[in-house]
Amino acid sequence: MSSENRSYAREEQNDNAEDRYKKALDDRLHAVGPNHPATAAARLSLGMVYCEQGDAARNEATVQAKVLGPDHPRTIHARDQARSKYASAEEQCQQALDILLQACGPNHLDTAAAYTSLCLIYRRQGDDLRAEDAARKALSIRENALGPEHLETADSCNDLGIVYERQGRYEDALRLFLQAWKIQLYQLGRTHSTTQRTRNDIRRVFPHTQYRNQDYRRWLDEQLS
């Protein structure tokens, strides 16, 4: 299958997912109304579909820019599609957050999930300040509700660490990646893919920190002592 045909296949798959989640949202609206947490959950799911569509369009724009040039109409169209899909994703997830803040309160785990979704979308849009704010709120909720050793807390540590890395705040990113890694190490084990992925995050930012002149493996082992 050619790259163009693969692109069309992905678009069709994403369009089918969008139709399914739009119908699910419509069903929730009729069943429980616009302000119910179940409706918020449906909006979050639809928002993530739009985010995936935005990712696909952004990847397509990257390919087209290499093949046809950054100013080719197909490249421009793909970039516009990505921006449009991310905007739709943000709209759905923001509506979900508004519902959850009213229905469940600012400290509920479902509210944290909405902040997490928004953090991802803001990162895709290059809005690191709003991504940081959303990630901070999600982490605070999960630490208070689940405790500092929970895997969802580790996920939020990782999310905020990624934002800090993008901002060039490597010391802060390293601290959060290390916190997430320790949780995953004890909860999942050293060989789990999630644990290994976070260790790769640590390795990536390590050379940009004050510890860069130290032996990486020895330094990492010392963090567990």
N, C-alpha and C positions, 0 to 999 in steps of 0.2 A: 504494500500500500504506500502510495506517495505521501510526502509530508502534507501536501495540500488536502488529499483525501482524508488523512488522519485528523487534520484540523476540522474538516467538515463533520467527521464522525464525532469528535469531541463536542462540537457545537450542538449537534443533534442530541447527544446524551445530556448536555447541560440544559437544553431547552425542555427536554422531557422531565428532568428533575424540577425545573422551575414550575412547570404546569402542575406537577404532583403537589408541590409544597404550596402553591397558590390555592389549589383546591382544598388542601388541609387547613389553610388559614381561613378560607371562606366557610368551611364546615364549623370551625371553632367559633367564628364570629356569630354564626346562626345559632349554635348550640349554647354558648355561655356568655356571649356578648363581647364588646370591645375591650373591657377593662379587667378581664379575668387572667390570672397567671397562665392558664392553658393557652390563651390567645397570645400572650407574650412569648411563650415557648415556640408557638408556630411562627411568629414573626422572626424570632432568632434563627430558626431553621431556614426560613426563606432568605434571611439576610446572609447566612453562610453560603447558600447556593449562589447568590449574587456575587459574593466575594470570590468564590471559585471561578465564576464566569469572568470576573475581572482579572484574576490571575491568568486564565487562559488567553484573554485578549492581550494582556501585557506581554506574555511570552510570545504571542503571535507578532506583536509589534516589534519585539526584539529580533525575531527571525527575519521579518520583512525589512527591517532597517539594514540588516547585514546583506540581504540579497538584493534589495531594490533601492536602498538608500533611505535616510531618515525623513526626507521630504516627499517621498512617493505617496500618492493618494491612499494606497492600501495600508501603508505604515501609519499615516495620519488617522485613517479610519479606525485601525486597531487600537491606537492610543486613545482616541475619543471613546471607543467602546469600553475600554478599561476604566476610564474616568467615570463614565456613566454608570457602569455596574457597581463600582465602589461607592458611588453616591447613593445608589439604590440600597446597597447593603447597609450603609450608615443610617439611612432613613428608617429601615425596618428595625435595626437593632436599637436605635435611639427610642423609637416608639415602644419597643419591648421594655427597655430600661425605665421609661416613664411609667409604664403600667406597674412594673415590679416595685418601684419606689413607693407607689401609692398603695398597692395591694399587700406587699410583703414587708416593706420597710427597707431602710438603707443598709441594714446589717444582715440581710438574709443571703443565704448561699446562692439562690437563684439570681439575686441582684449582682452578686460577684460574677456569675457566669455571663451576665449581660455586659458588665464592664470588660471582661476578658475578650468577648467577641468584638467590642468596640476598639479595644486596644489593638487587635490584629488589623482591623480595617484602617485605623488611623496610621498604623505602620505602613500599610500598603500605599496609603495616600501621601506618605512622607511627612505626616504631621506628628513629629516626635513629642512635642509638648503635650498635646492631648493624649497621645499614647501613654506617656509617662503618668499623667494624672489618672487615667483609667486603670493602668496596671497597679499603681499605688493603692487605689481604692479596693481593687479585687484582692490584693495581698493582705490588706488590713482586715477585711472581712473574713478571709479564710484563716488567718492566724488567730483571730479572736474566736471564731466559731469552731474551728477544727483543731487548733493547736499548732505549734511551730514544727511538729514532726510529721505532719500529714502530707501525703503525696500531692494533694491539690494545692497545698501551701507551696510545695516545691515547684509545681507548675507555674504558680504566680511569681515566685522568685525568679524563675527562668525568664518569664515574660518581661519582667522589669529589667533584668540583666541585659536582655537583648536591646531594649530601648536605650539603656545607658551606654552599651557598646556603640550603638549608632550615633550617640551624641559625643563619643570620644571620652566618656567618663569610665575609663578602663578599670580603675581601682574599685569603683562602685560595682561595675559589672562583674569583676572577679569575685568580690565578696558575695554577691547574690548567686552566682553560678556555683560557688563553693558550698553555700548553704543548701542549695537544691541538690547538689551531688551527694552531700552527706546523708540527706534524708533518703534519697533514692538508693544509696549504697546499702543502708541498713534495712530498708523496706523491700527492695527488689533484688538486691545482690549486685555484685561487681560486673557480672557478665550480661545483665539485662540491657537491651538496646537503648532504653531511655537513660539508664545510668551512663552508658558509654557515650551517648550523644552529648550529655551534659559535660562529661569529662573532656570531650572534644571542644566544647565551648570554653572551658577553662584553659585548655592548651592554646586556643586561638588568641585569647586576650592576654595571656601571661607575658608574652614578650613586650607588651606595651605598658607594663606596670613597674613599680619600684623593685620587684623581685626578679627582673629579667636577667640579671647577672648570676642568679643562683641556678643550681641544677634543678630542672623542673621536676623530675621524678622524686628526688629527695625532698624537695619542698612540699610536694603533694603528700608524701607519706607523713611528713611532720604535722600536717594539718589534722591528721587523724589521731595523733598522740595526745 
